[in-house]
Amino acid sequence: MLDRFFGLTPHGTTVRTEILAGVTTFLTMAYIIFVNPQVLGKAGMDPGAVFVATCLASALGCFIMGLYANYPIALAPGMGLNAYFAYSVVGGMGYPWPVALGAVFLSGVGFTILSLLPVREAIVNAIPTGLKHAISAGIGLFLGLIALQNAGIVAAHPATMVTLGALGKPQALLACAGFLALVVLVARGITGAVVIAIIGTALAGMALGVTPLIASPVSLPPNPAPTLMRMDVAGAFNMGLTAIIFAFLFVDLFDTAGTLVGVSHRAGLLDAQGRLPRLKRALLADSLATTAGAALGTSTVTAYIESAAGTFAGGRTGLTAVVVGLLFLAALFLSPLAAAIPGYATAPALFYVACLMVRGLAEIDWDDVTDSVPAVITALAMPFTFSIADGIAFGLIAHCAIKLLTGKGRELGLALPILAALFTLRFALA
């Protein structure tokens, strides 16, 4: 039955291989069940409820991707977007977290509509490749700053804005040790390196008396009520949130499309023209998971590049994603362990993800300043304004202005100048 439903034989795989691939993928991305409650907890959300929402939204996204799109790609709340939600939209702009959840919900609805319409390719193609890479790198720099802050390695300063933190504190030392251990484990090809580093750092802190011990890592799932259906959709229709909704939608769209193509290419799942079959189904899996995730109480759900670990282990069909979804459901009973993980223990994972994302800068065309300068503006504006949306806005405005002033306006098309004009108007009226 599984062979017929998922097409295991035509894809040259077996049930055993798909299960192994699913376990491998889960271990590489399971850090999100520890990190996401902490990040969204900074926005005032109940960490236990966020933990449940993270597991359920991830499982739902994996099930849709596996059963409907039949791809070995797993989904979970995206790193970077959760930080933008907590530190920028709620912490920086001052919006209540239910309103921010409403913005995520609307971005999911918008993504669903775009996935059903034939315009999504036009939108994806309208954004220059350099800016796409810069957005990924900028989110990485944004994450890196947050990771250093959580570890106590950088701190606020009234004159210089940031300065060196108290490196002698055990939390900072444990975070540094955890990061070095993580990189060594990854370099040696150890499966689940990120999870091992997070739990290992937390256990070391418990052994040294920095973090309280827990009685048991297993219990019944926490109550999801504090975040369940708490999104304020009406409040998210506020004009000030338009750019925020766009940022959630924009980043999720390109992050998902890039992950789908990248992982599928490595797994040999693209067609002869290099296109992804069933792309609409795969994008629908992501958009529906984001919409449901907002209703459950978590930030944007997206496809995970860590799925490549599962395809490397032989995963070729949606059965791999289904196995990941089942493991996320099983993880619901690990809430005490997730609650006991301190910020300094998840900082190494955040910083490692930042290192992976910043490599997008290498893909920029540095020989063309009309492409490279807007890309750099995009990447630097995100951490320095503490806003992904503002970084995207600055990059688009700079890209259009430079292209027009250098006589390359024909490269812009119609969509980019319109977006740049809207962003300019928003800043003018702010």
HELIX and SHEET records of a PDB file:
HELIX    1   1 LEU A    2  PHE A    6  1                                   5    
HELIX    2   2 VAL A   15  MET A   29  1                                  15    
HELIX    3   3 ILE A   32  GLY A   41  1                                  10    
HELIX    4   4 PRO A   47  ILE A   64  1                                  18    
HELIX    5   5 MET A   65  ALA A   69  3                                   5    
HELIX    6   6 LEU A   81  ALA A   83  1                                   3    
HELIX    7   7 TYR A   84  VAL A   90  3                                   7    
HELIX    8   8 TRP A   97  LEU A  116  1                                  20    
HELIX    9   9 ARG A  120  ALA A  126  1                                   7    
HELIX   10  10 THR A  129  ALA A  151  1                                  23    
HELIX   11  11 PRO A  170  ALA A  187  1                                  18    
HELIX   12  12 ALA A  193  ALA A  207  1                                  15    
HELIX   13  13 VAL A  233  ALA A  236  1                                   4    
HELIX   14  14 MET A  239  LEU A  241  5                                   3    
HELIX   15  15 THR A  242  ARG A  266  1                                  25    
HELIX   16  16 LEU A  279  LEU A  296  1                                  18    
HELIX   17  17 SER A  307  PHE A  312  1                                   6    
HELIX   18  18 GLY A  318  ALA A  330  1                                  13    
HELIX   19  19 ALA A  331  LEU A  334  5                                   4    
HELIX   20  20 SER A  335  ALA A  340  1                                   6    
HELIX   21  21 GLY A  343  VAL A  358  1                                  16    
HELIX   22  22 ARG A  359  GLU A  363  5                                   5    
HELIX   23  23 VAL A  369  THR A  385  1                                  17    
HELIX   24  24 ILE A  388  LEU A  405  1                                  18    
HELIX   25  25 GLY A  409  GLU A  411  5                                   3    
HELIX   26  26 ALA A  415  LEU A  429  1                                  15    
SHEET    1   A 2 LEU A  75  PRO A  77  0                                        
SHEET    2   A 2 VAL A 301  ALA A 303 -1                                        
SHEET    1   B 2 VAL A 154  HIS A 157  0                                        
SHEET    2   B 2 MET A 161  LEU A 164 -1                                        
END                                                                             
